[in-house]
């Protein structure tokens, strides 16, 4: 006579199966944790989060697929220097064009070749660029490509070898910079200290804080908070807020070891 398994043996098998399933789930979740942590660690702020945390004067370049690819290529350690410069120039051009969009405009009517009147816009006042040497010079050509014959000043900020305090050692601007809108160009902002020094020099030369737009590629949240706190009326345009800034940018762009 055939006998089936006893109720106790069936229960034991079911419990073992359940325990095995639980162990597998635990192992699976444990194995996935590093990947989940890694993926969340590289997520940057959204425009809505930026507006809520830092105020309306800091803006993010729209993160579409093209911009995301450019950011990825620039951060990739395996990107060749030639490709790095090519794609960095593309990102710079996008940031410069959006920075120009932040300038004040006024109404302007023009007559078209057909004799019609076109209701358009023009810059409200004169503009100029100021690059923070040396990495900021990488953005100069992008500005010249967008604004023909625009005047560009320069600021050199160095850190003291002993105190590590940032100090301005050179500054050269157009004579009438105090009456212009200024696009301050600096691609990498890790702490914000260099930008603080540069903005203070511009203010000493008569440039109102509200007339300065910082054009930036990569910015850390800490740097953004530092600059926004110090200069709440200054506009900041960046492509990305991320806790890790690609500080190799200047060296790789200019091929300096």
Backbone as CSV, one residue per row, in Angstrom:
resi,resn,N_x,N_y,N_z,CA_x,CA_y,CA_z,C_x,C_y,C_z
1,UNK,0.855,-1.166,0.000,0.000,0.000,0.000,0.890,1.214,0.000
2,UNK,0.535,2.111,-0.866,1.324,3.342,-0.947,0.856,4.306,0.124
3,UNK,1.818,4.980,0.755,1.478,5.968,1.779,2.054,7.319,1.377
4,UNK,1.289,8.360,1.547,1.781,9.712,1.256,2.586,10.230,2.427
5,UNK,3.220,11.341,2.232,3.992,11.951,3.289,3.081,12.420,4.394
6,UNK,3.576,12.374,5.582,2.775,12.789,6.724,2.603,14.303,6.712
7,UNK,1.547,14.791,7.389,1.352,16.229,7.452,2.560,16.954,8.009
8,UNK,3.263,16.316,8.957,4.423,16.979,9.547,5.554,17.113,8.541
9,UNK,5.741,16.068,7.695,6.823,16.144,6.710,6.500,17.162,5.632
10,UNK,5.224,17.255,5.233,4.834,18.257,4.233,5.056,19.671,4.764
11,UNK,4.734,19.838,6.023,4.921,21.160,6.621,6.390,21.531,6.685
12,UNK,7.229,20.535,6.998,8.664,20.790,7.070,9.222,21.195,5.716
13,UNK,8.764,20.478,4.661,9.234,20.807,3.318,8.800,22.210,2.913
14,UNK,7.581,22.560,3.263,7.073,23.884,2.917,7.860,24.973,3.630
15,UNK,8.184,24.690,4.927,8.949,25.680,5.681,10.341,25.846,5.105
16,UNK,10.986,24.698,4.729,12.321,24.783,4.142,12.293,25.559,2.832
17,UNK,11.246,25.298,2.018,11.123,25.994,0.744,10.950,27.488,0.962
18,UNK,10.126,27.830,1.971,9.895,29.234,2.278,11.169,29.918,2.759
19,UNK,11.933,29.181,3.630,13.184,29.752,4.122,14.178,29.965,2.991
20,UNK,14.219,28.967,2.061,15.127,29.104,0.920,14.761,30.312,0.069
21,UNK,13.442,30.497,-0.153,12.991,31.638,-0.941,13.364,32.954,-0.265
22,UNK,13.185,32.981,1.067,13.524,34.205,1.801,15.006,34.509,1.723
23,UNK,15.838,33.424,1.846,17.283,33.616,1.767,17.696,34.126,0.391
24,UNK,17.053,33.572,-0.661,17.368,34.016,-2.008,16.996,35.486,-2.212
25,UNK,15.810,35.880,-1.657,15.381,37.264,-1.774,16.340,38.191,-1.044
26,UNK,16.795,37.741,0.158,17.718,38.561,0.922,19.041,38.719,0.188
27,UNK,19.545,37.587,-0.392,20.785,37.661,-1.145,20.626,38.570,-2.351
28,UNK,19.480,38.466,-3.013,19.231,39.275,-4.199,19.189,40.753,-3.861
29,UNK,18.477,41.083,-2.757,18.386,42.485,-2.357,19.740,43.009,-1.908
30,UNK,20.525,42.135,-1.235,21.854,42.546,-0.788,22.769,42.813,-1.967
31,UNK,22.668,41.947,-3.002,23.510,42.118,-4.175,23.133,43.381,-4.942
32,UNK,21.859,43.802,-4.878,21.415,44.952,-5.631,21.713,46.267,-4.928
33,UNK,21.948,46.207,-3.620,22.127,47.439,-2.869,23.279,48.304,-3.386
34,UNK,24.476,47.731,-3.646,25.562,48.583,-4.139,25.206,49.286,-5.436
35,UNK,24.519,48.573,-6.333,24.152,49.173,-7.607,23.167,50.311,-7.394
36,UNK,22.210,50.128,-6.482,21.239,51.171,-6.211,21.914,52.379,-5.595
37,UNK,22.834,52.151,-4.677,23.540,53.245,-4.045,24.374,53.999,-5.066
38,UNK,25.034,53.242,-5.944,25.882,53.859,-6.948,25.057,54.710,-7.908
39,UNK,23.888,54.216,-8.297,23.089,54.953,-9.262,22.521,56.215,-8.652
40,UNK,22.116,56.171,-7.385,21.566,57.367,-6.766,22.651,58.374,-6.451
41,UNK,23.891,57.937,-6.338,24.980,58.840,-5.995,25.322,59.793,-7.128
42,UNK,24.938,59.451,-8.367,25.300,60.303,-9.490,24.125,61.125,-9.990
43,UNK,23.003,61.078,-9.300,21.845,61.861,-9.715,22.045,63.305,-9.291
44,UNK,21.916,64.246,-10.221,22.068,65.656,-9.901,20.707,66.291,-9.674
45,UNK,20.718,67.552,-9.265,19.495,68.245,-8.918,18.652,68.545,-10.154
46,UNK,17.353,68.558,-9.982,16.442,68.967,-11.036,16.256,70.482,-10.950
47,UNK,15.780,71.123,-12.042,15.546,72.570,-11.987,14.593,72.985,-10.865
48,UNK,13.589,72.153,-10.596,12.637,72.469,-9.538,13.301,72.450,-8.167
49,UNK,14.179,71.465,-7.948,14.893,71.382,-6.677,15.849,72.556,-6.507
50,UNK,16.486,72.948,-7.602,17.405,74.076,-7.552,16.659,75.349,-7.170
51,UNK,15.535,75.576,-7.814,14.743,76.776,-7.544,14.294,76.818,-6.096
52,UNK,13.906,75.656,-5.568,13.422,75.600,-4.192,14.549,75.795,-3.179
53,UNK,15.725,75.256,-3.467,16.829,75.289,-2.505,17.708,76.530,-2.607
54,UNK,17.888,77.058,-3.825,18.873,78.119,-4.021,18.284,79.443,-4.490
55,UNK,17.021,79.479,-4.819,16.420,80.728,-5.258,16.336,80.843,-6.767
56,UNK,15.647,81.875,-7.218,15.330,82.006,-8.640,16.491,82.500,-9.487
57,UNK,17.574,82.988,-8.876,18.684,83.523,-9.658,19.726,82.489,-10.054
58,UNK,19.536,81.244,-9.673,20.401,80.177,-10.174,19.571,79.283,-11.079
59,UNK,20.084,79.048,-12.276,19.326,78.306,-13.278,20.173,77.168,-13.834
60,UNK,19.487,76.075,-14.174,20.133,74.910,-14.780,19.814,74.848,-16.262
61,UNK,20.828,74.524,-17.052,20.595,74.242,-18.461,19.641,73.053,-18.569
62,UNK,18.691,73.129,-19.483,17.731,72.043,-19.639,18.447,70.721,-19.890
63,UNK,18.197,69.738,-19.031,18.907,68.457,-19.135,18.188,67.533,-20.101
64,UNK,18.415,67.755,-21.409,17.895,66.835,-22.413,18.946,65.771,-22.702
65,UNK,18.649,64.878,-23.622,19.560,63.767,-23.911,20.900,64.258,-24.457
66,UNK,20.872,65.324,-25.251,22.114,65.852,-25.812,23.032,66.366,-24.707
67,UNK,22.480,67.146,-23.791,23.289,67.692,-22.702,23.816,66.568,-21.812
68,UNK,22.972,65.574,-21.530,23.395,64.447,-20.698,24.563,63.705,-21.337
69,UNK,24.533,63.561,-22.663,25.639,62.882,-23.347,26.920,63.707,-23.244
70,UNK,26.824,65.016,-23.423,28.001,65.870,-23.330,28.620,65.803,-21.936
71,UNK,27.777,65.842,-20.907,28.272,65.744,-19.537,28.969,64.408,-19.293
72,UNK,28.408,63.356,-19.867,28.976,62.017,-19.692,30.347,61.904,-20.355
73,UNK,30.461,62.416,-21.579,31.728,62.331,-22.308,32.814,63.129,-21.596
74,UNK,32.482,64.301,-21.106,33.470,65.145,-20.437,33.954,64.506,-19.143
75,UNK,33.064,63.811,-18.435,33.445,63.182,-17.167,34.167,61.839,-17.351
76,UNK,34.047,61.235,-18.518,34.632,59.921,-18.761,36.161,60.016,-18.802
77,UNK,36.839,59.261,-17.936,38.307,59.319,-17.885,38.945,58.774,-19.156
78,UNK,38.208,57.976,-19.933,38.759,57.371,-21.151,38.574,58.265,-22.380
79,UNK,37.932,59.417,-22.242,37.744,60.329,-23.366,39.090,60.915,-23.777
80,UNK,39.405,60.858,-25.069,40.663,61.418,-25.556,40.645,62.938,-25.430
81,UNK,41.806,63.532,-25.436,41.880,64.978,-25.285,41.185,65.684,-26.447
82,UNK,41.323,65.149,-27.663,40.684,65.744,-28.832,39.163,65.735,-28.687
83,UNK,38.617,64.589,-28.297,37.165,64.492,-28.105,36.721,65.353,-26.933
84,UNK,37.519,65.379,-25.887,37.181,66.169,-24.708,36.990,67.636,-25.088
85,UNK,37.934,68.188,-25.816,37.848,69.597,-26.207,36.669,69.845,-27.137
86,UNK,36.427,68.923,-28.067,35.332,69.091,-29.018,33.986,69.146,-28.295
87,UNK,33.759,68.184,-27.399,32.468,68.127,-26.718,32.361,69.187,-25.621
88,UNK,33.487,69.570,-25.026,33.465,70.671,-24.060,33.071,71.969,-24.755
89,UNK,33.579,72.190,-25.956,33.221,73.390,-26.713,31.730,73.399,-27.053
90,UNK,31.176,72.250,-27.331,29.742,72.169,-27.605,28.935,72.549,-26.373
91,UNK,29.334,72.028,-25.221,28.619,72.346,-23.979,28.789,73.822,-23.631
92,UNK,29.984,74.349,-23.825,30.232,75.764,-23.570,29.322,76.632,-24.420
93,UNK,29.173,76.274,-25.673,28.320,77.059,-26.579,26.872,77.066,-26.073
94,UNK,26.386,75.936,-25.618,25.016,75.865,-25.102,24.849,76.732,-23.855
95,UNK,25.846,76.685,-22.970,25.774,77.477,-21.733,25.857,78.967,-22.040
96,UNK,26.739,79.345,-22.955,26.872,80.760,-23.315,25.576,81.284,-23.927
97,UNK,24.981,80.519,-24.821,23.754,80.973,-25.466,22.616,81.132,-24.461
98,UNK,22.524,80.220,-23.499,21.494,80.348,-22.484,21.811,81.498,-21.536
99,UNK,23.092,81.758,-21.293,23.477,82.902,-20.470,23.060,84.208,-21.134
100,UNK,23.249,84.286,-22.434,22.820,85.478,-23.169,21.313,85.664,-23.081
101,UNK,20.595,84.570,-22.953,19.147,84.640,-22.822,18.723,85.254,-21.493
102,UNK,19.641,85.290,-20.522,19.334,85.863,-19.204,19.574,87.377,-19.159
103,UNK,20.165,87.939,-20.212,20.433,89.372,-20.244,19.140,90.163,-20.430
104,UNK,19.109,91.415,-20.011,17.905,92.227,-20.198,17.763,92.682,-21.655
105,UNK,16.558,92.625,-22.156,16.263,93.046,-23.525,15.197,94.140,-23.500
106,UNK,15.134,94.893,-24.594,14.106,95.911,-24.743,13.475,95.784,-26.116
107,UNK,12.275,96.309,-26.276,11.568,96.221,-27.552,12.305,97.001,-28.638
108,UNK,12.244,96.486,-29.838,12.918,97.130,-30.966,12.147,96.814,-32.251
109,UNK,11.636,97.846,-32.924,10.925,97.662,-34.185,11.863,97.963,-35.346
110,UNK,11.883,97.075,-36.335,12.724,97.277,-37.516,11.883,97.130,-38.772
111,UNK,12.368,97.746,-39.841,11.676,97.632,-41.124,12.334,96.521,-41.935
112,UNK,11.559,95.598,-42.445,12.059,94.476,-43.229,12.259,94.898,-44.678
113,UNK,12.971,94.092,-45.487,13.167,94.432,-46.905,11.867,94.586,-47.684
114,UNK,10.780,94.011,-47.197,9.490,94.132,-47.893,8.730,95.380,-47.462
115,UNK,9.315,96.146,-46.517,8.657,97.348,-46.058,7.779,97.149,-44.834
116,UNK,7.657,95.910,-44.369,6.841,95.646,-43.186,7.624,96.004,-41.928
117,UNK,6.902,96.224,-40.862,7.514,96.517,-39.568,7.517,95.251,-38.722
118,UNK,8.712,94.871,-38.261,8.850,93.679,-37.417,9.099,94.115,-35.976
119,UNK,8.282,93.619,-35.069,8.413,93.946,-33.653,9.356,92.944,-32.991
120,UNK,10.575,93.377,-32.727,11.591,92.470,-32.202,12.162,92.937,-30.879
121,UNK,13.396,92.466,-30.579,14.083,92.788,-29.332,15.532,93.142,-29.611
122,UNK,16.141,93.863,-28.674,17.574,94.133,-28.721,18.082,94.213,-27.284
123,UNK,19.407,94.042,-27.119,19.981,94.157,-25.786,19.691,95.543,-25.208
124,UNK,19.389,95.574,-23.909,19.047,96.839,-23.268,20.273,97.722,-23.090
125,UNK,21.428,97.124,-22.840,22.648,97.907,-22.640,23.838,97.121,-23.156
126,UNK,25.029,97.722,-23.106,26.220,97.053,-23.594,26.594,95.854,-22.743
127,UNK,27.222,94.877,-23.376,27.636,93.653,-22.686,29.145,93.465,-22.811
128,UNK,29.701,92.688,-21.911,31.094,92.282,-22.041,31.291,90.968,-21.293
129,UNK,32.362,90.278,-21.631,32.693,89.031,-20.955,33.907,89.227,-20.068
130,UNK,33.975,88.455,-19.001,35.144,88.450,-18.128,35.453,86.988,-17.801
131,UNK,36.646,86.543,-18.150,37.023,85.156,-17.867,37.966,85.116,-16.675
132,UNK,37.757,84.114,-15.826,38.664,83.886,-14.703,39.762,82.956,-15.198
133,UNK,40.982,83.490,-15.257,42.116,82.740,-15.797,42.444,81.548,-14.869
134,UNK,42.732,80.301,-15.367,42.945,80.044,-16.759,41.775,79.278,-17.369
135,UNK,41.107,78.464,-16.580,40.074,77.608,-17.161,38.947,78.421,-17.777
136,UNK,38.697,79.621,-17.253,37.638,80.451,-17.815,37.904,80.867,-19.244
137,UNK,39.195,80.883,-19.643,39.538,81.254,-21.007,39.022,80.240,-22.025
138,UNK,38.722,79.030,-21.583,38.165,78.023,-22.483,36.800,78.438,-23.007
139,UNK,36.127,79.362,-22.313,34.776,79.767,-22.691,34.764,81.034,-23.550
140,UNK,35.924,81.647,-23.744,35.967,82.915,-24.474,35.542,82.769,-25.930
141,UNK,36.026,81.726,-26.600,35.699,81.565,-28.009,34.208,81.327,-28.202
142,UNK,33.600,80.591,-27.283,32.157,80.367,-27.370,31.385,81.667,-27.296
143,UNK,31.856,82.607,-26.453,31.202,83.909,-26.358,31.432,84.722,-27.624
144,UNK,32.650,84.680,-28.149,32.945,85.422,-29.385,32.140,84.876,-30.560
145,UNK,31.907,83.568,-30.576,31.119,82.974,-31.660,29.678,83.466,-31.636
146,UNK,29.201,83.827,-30.452,27.806,84.278,-30.316,27.669,85.794,-30.396
147,UNK,28.703,86.521,-29.963,28.653,87.992,-29.927,29.875,88.550,-30.645
148,UNK,29.679,89.020,-31.842,30.785,89.525,-32.636,31.398,90.772,-31.992
149,UNK,32.726,90.788,-31.918,33.499,91.938,-31.424,33.218,92.288,-29.960
150,UNK,32.706,91.350,-29.191,32.456,91.632,-27.785,33.780,91.801,-27.046
151,UNK,33.821,92.719,-26.106,35.030,92.969,-25.329,35.095,91.980,-24.168
152,UNK,36.310,91.512,-23.878,36.492,90.503,-22.832,37.605,90.941,-21.886
153,UNK,37.279,90.968,-20.600,38.270,91.250,-19.577,38.756,89.962,-18.936
154,UNK,39.742,90.086,-18.047,40.318,88.888,-17.419,40.605,89.143,-15.950
155,UNK,40.465,88.087,-15.159,40.814,88.125,-13.745,41.641,86.885,-13.432
156,UNK,42.749,87.075,-12.734,43.561,85.946,-12.287,43.480,85.855,-10.769
157,UNK,42.983,84.728,-10.295,42.858,84.477,-8.856,43.735,83.285,-8.508
158,UNK,44.632,83.453,-7.546,45.520,82.368,-7.128,45.356,82.105,-5.643
159,UNK,45.703,80.895,-5.239,45.664,80.528,-3.821,47.045,80.684,-3.222
160,UNK,47.121,81.295,-2.061,48.392,81.472,-1.379,48.969,80.115,-0.996
161,UNK,50.243,79.912,-1.262,50.882,78.616,-1.010,50.879,78.241,0.468
162,UNK,50.911,79.232,1.332,50.975,78.960,2.768,49.597,78.925,3.428
163,UNK,48.783,79.937,3.147,47.469,80.034,3.806,46.351,79.398,2.994
164,UNK,46.601,79.142,1.687,45.596,78.585,0.765,44.413,79.534,0.564
165,UNK,44.587,80.787,0.914,43.535,81.778,0.737,43.597,82.333,-0.675
166,UNK,42.430,82.426,-1.313,42.373,82.951,-2.677,42.604,84.456,-2.676
167,UNK,43.390,84.930,-3.665,43.646,86.360,-3.778,43.758,86.725,-5.252
168,UNK,43.321,87.931,-5.578,43.366,88.420,-6.954,44.751,89.009,-7.220
169,UNK,45.411,88.514,-8.260,46.750,89.007,-8.590,46.761,89.795,-9.907
170,UNK,45.673,89.729,-10.661,45.624,90.459,-11.936,44.172,90.668,-12.332
171,UNK,43.854,91.865,-12.820,42.515,92.159,-13.315,42.612,93.239,-14.384
172,UNK,41.985,92.989,-15.521,41.980,93.961,-16.618,40.591,93.952,-17.260
173,UNK,39.942,95.116,-17.272,38.573,95.236,-17.774,38.466,96.407,-18.753
174,UNK,37.393,96.426,-19.556,37.083,97.633,-20.331,36.861,98.813,-19.390
175,UNK,37.226,100.014,-19.835,37.131,101.186,-18.965,35.713,101.448,-18.485
176,UNK,34.730,101.147,-19.316,33.335,101.436,-18.967,32.592,100.203,-18.460
177,UNK,33.303,99.268,-17.844,32.672,98.016,-17.440,31.546,98.247,-16.430
178,UNK,31.615,99.329,-15.672,30.584,99.612,-14.692,29.224,99.876,-15.289
179,UNK,29.168,100.205,-16.583,27.895,100.468,-17.253,27.452,99.314,-18.136
180,UNK,28.129,98.180,-18.038,27.834,97.029,-18.898,27.235,95.868,-18.114
181,UNK,26.572,94.983,-18.849,26.182,93.683,-18.315,27.377,92.755,-18.482
182,UNK,27.719,92.023,-17.434,28.949,91.224,-17.442,28.617,89.735,-17.388
183,UNK,29.179,88.989,-18.349,29.126,87.530,-18.301,30.454,87.038,-17.732
184,UNK,30.415,86.594,-16.485,31.614,86.084,-15.814,31.749,84.600,-16.136
185,UNK,32.864,84.211,-16.728,33.029,82.839,-17.232,33.999,82.044,-16.379
186,UNK,33.496,80.948,-15.831,34.330,80.063,-15.008,33.701,78.670,-15.038
187,UNK,34.339,77.686,-15.685,33.680,76.398,-15.944,33.478,75.494,-14.740
188,UNK,34.432,75.470,-13.787,34.353,74.533,-12.663,34.295,75.303,-11.354
189,UNK,33.238,75.079,-10.585,33.109,75.765,-9.300,32.924,74.715,-8.210
190,UNK,34.014,74.448,-7.481,33.992,73.417,-6.441,33.652,73.985,-5.070
191,UNK,34.267,75.127,-4.729,34.030,75.744,-3.417,33.344,77.095,-3.527
192,UNK,33.552,77.780,-4.632,32.978,79.108,-4.819,33.897,80.230,-4.392
193,UNK,35.038,79.928,-3.765,35.932,80.964,-3.246,36.527,81.833,-4.350
194,UNK,36.903,81.211,-5.460,37.475,81.975,-6.568,36.458,82.948,-7.144
195,UNK,35.236,82.488,-7.298,34.182,83.350,-7.839,33.887,84.500,-6.883
196,UNK,33.898,84.250,-5.592,33.666,85.315,-4.618,34.680,86.443,-4.794
197,UNK,35.956,86.077,-4.946,36.999,87.076,-5.130,36.795,87.848,-6.433
198,UNK,36.454,87.132,-7.497,36.276,87.768,-8.797,35.095,88.748,-8.780
199,UNK,34.001,88.354,-8.173,32.831,89.232,-8.114,33.132,90.474,-7.277
200,UNK,33.859,90.315,-6.200,34.220,91.470,-5.385,35.049,92.477,-6.184
201,UNK,35.949,91.977,-7.039,36.752,92.873,-7.878,35.853,93.610,-8.872
202,UNK,34.900,92.904,-9.458,33.971,93.555,-10.389,33.159,94.637,-9.682
203,UNK,32.732,94.361,-8.491,31.971,95.357,-7.737,32.834,96.567,-7.405
204,UNK,34.110,96.341,-7.110,35.026,97.453,-6.849,35.210,98.335,-8.080
205,UNK,34.990,97.756,-9.263,35.098,98.525,-10.504,33.737,99.068,-10.954
206,UNK,32.782,99.066,-10.062,31.502,99.719,-10.341,30.428,98.869,-10.967
207,UNK,30.635,97.549,-11.064,29.624,96.678,-11.668,28.599,96.281,-10.599
208,UNK,27.329,96.633,-10.772,26.318,96.207,-9.801,26.183,94.687,-9.788
209,UNK,25.900,94.153,-8.623,25.768,92.695,-8.475,24.716,92.126,-9.416
210,UNK,23.619,92.855,-9.602,22.518,92.370,-10.436,22.867,92.376,-11.923
211,UNK,23.988,93.016,-12.286,24.401,93.076,-13.688,25.431,92.005,-14.041
212,UNK,25.652,91.058,-13.134,26.632,89.982,-13.367,25.899,88.657,-13.561
213,UNK,26.269,87.936,-14.601,25.763,86.591,-14.848,26.951,85.643,-14.868
214,UNK,26.965,84.674,-13.974,28.042,83.690,-13.947,27.699,82.543,-14.889
215,UNK,28.526,82.359,-15.916,28.356,81.255,-16.864,29.271,80.120,-16.432
216,UNK,28.674,78.986,-16.076,29.413,77.899,-15.444,28.996,76.567,-16.053
217,UNK,29.936,75.616,-16.105,29.619,74.279,-16.628,29.275,73.301,-15.518
218,UNK,30.130,73.226,-14.492,29.947,72.251,-13.415,30.039,72.959,-12.071
219,UNK,29.061,72.709,-11.212,29.007,73.391,-9.927,28.587,72.398,-8.846
220,UNK,29.241,72.463,-7.702,28.828,71.626,-6.577,27.738,72.357,-5.787
221,UNK,26.871,71.612,-5.098,25.852,72.263,-4.274,26.443,73.196,-3.223
222,UNK,27.581,72.807,-2.644,28.219,73.644,-1.622,28.668,74.972,-2.214
223,UNK,29.260,74.935,-3.405,29.709,76.165,-4.055,28.528,77.049,-4.418
224,UNK,27.467,76.440,-4.921,26.276,77.205,-5.284,25.705,77.931,-4.081
225,UNK,25.644,77.228,-2.959,25.091,77.843,-1.752,25.994,78.984,-1.257
226,UNK,27.299,78.795,-1.354,28.243,79.832,-0.932,28.070,81.107,-1.750
227,UNK,28.004,80.952,-3.070,27.914,82.112,-3.954,26.545,82.776,-3.855
228,UNK,25.490,81.986,-3.819,24.143,82.548,-3.721,23.968,83.312,-2.413
229,UNK,24.531,82.785,-1.338,24.433,83.458,-0.041,25.173,84.789,-0.052
230,UNK,26.353,84.807,-0.688,27.158,86.028,-0.721,26.605,87.066,-1.685
231,UNK,26.086,86.602,-2.829,25.597,87.522,-3.863,24.214,87.082,-4.348
232,UNK,23.182,87.334,-3.568,21.836,86.849,-3.916,21.238,87.502,-5.163
233,UNK,21.785,88.650,-5.597,21.231,89.337,-6.772,21.920,88.922,-8.075
234,UNK,23.022,88.202,-7.977,23.751,87.767,-9.161,23.116,86.505,-9.738
235,UNK,23.011,86.444,-11.057,22.457,85.270,-11.711,23.562,84.245,-11.983
236,UNK,23.212,82.966,-11.843,24.146,81.872,-12.108,23.494,80.915,-13.096
237,UNK,24.190,80.608,-14.167,23.707,79.631,-15.144,24.723,78.507,-15.226
238,UNK,24.309,77.292,-14.919,25.214,76.138,-14.953,24.529,74.973,-15.640
239,UNK,25.318,74.031,-16.120,24.746,72.860,-16.786,24.441,71.746,-15.804
240,UNK,25.076,71.793,-14.602,24.883,70.673,-13.681,25.265,71.054,-12.256
241,UNK,24.433,70.633,-11.303,24.767,70.699,-9.884,25.048,69.277,-9.427
242,UNK,26.285,69.018,-9.017,26.688,67.664,-8.654,27.767,67.747,-7.579
243,UNK,27.730,66.870,-6.579,28.713,66.964,-5.488,30.155,66.719,-5.905
244,UNK,30.368,66.088,-7.053,31.731,65.830,-7.540,31.959,66.634,-8.816
245,UNK,32.872,67.588,-8.757,33.175,68.410,-9.926,34.369,67.832,-10.681
246,UNK,34.349,67.859,-12.026,35.494,67.365,-12.809,36.632,68.372,-12.800
247,UNK,37.417,68.363,-11.735,38.464,69.372,-11.554,39.621,69.228,-12.546
248,UNK,39.594,68.168,-13.336,40.636,67.989,-14.346,40.350,68.802,-15.611
249,UNK,39.241,69.526,-15.624,38.769,70.182,-16.847,39.844,71.057,-17.487
250,UNK,40.400,72.004,-16.721,41.371,72.920,-17.270,42.606,72.255,-17.812
251,UNK,43.127,71.281,-17.054,44.338,70.592,-17.477,44.113,69.822,-18.779
252,UNK,42.951,69.156,-18.888,42.724,68.353,-20.078,42.356,69.232,-21.276
253,UNK,41.607,70.305,-21.029,41.210,71.171,-22.134,42.428,71.833,-22.777
254,UNK,43.349,72.320,-21.939,44.531,73.006,-22.456,45.732,72.075,-22.613
255,UNK,45.527,70.766,-22.363,46.566,69.756,-22.531,47.781,70.075,-21.664
256,UNK,47.498,70.372,-20.388,48.548,70.685,-19.428,48.635,69.559,-18.415
257,UNK,49.809,69.041,-18.166,49.998,67.954,-17.206,50.130,68.534,-15.810
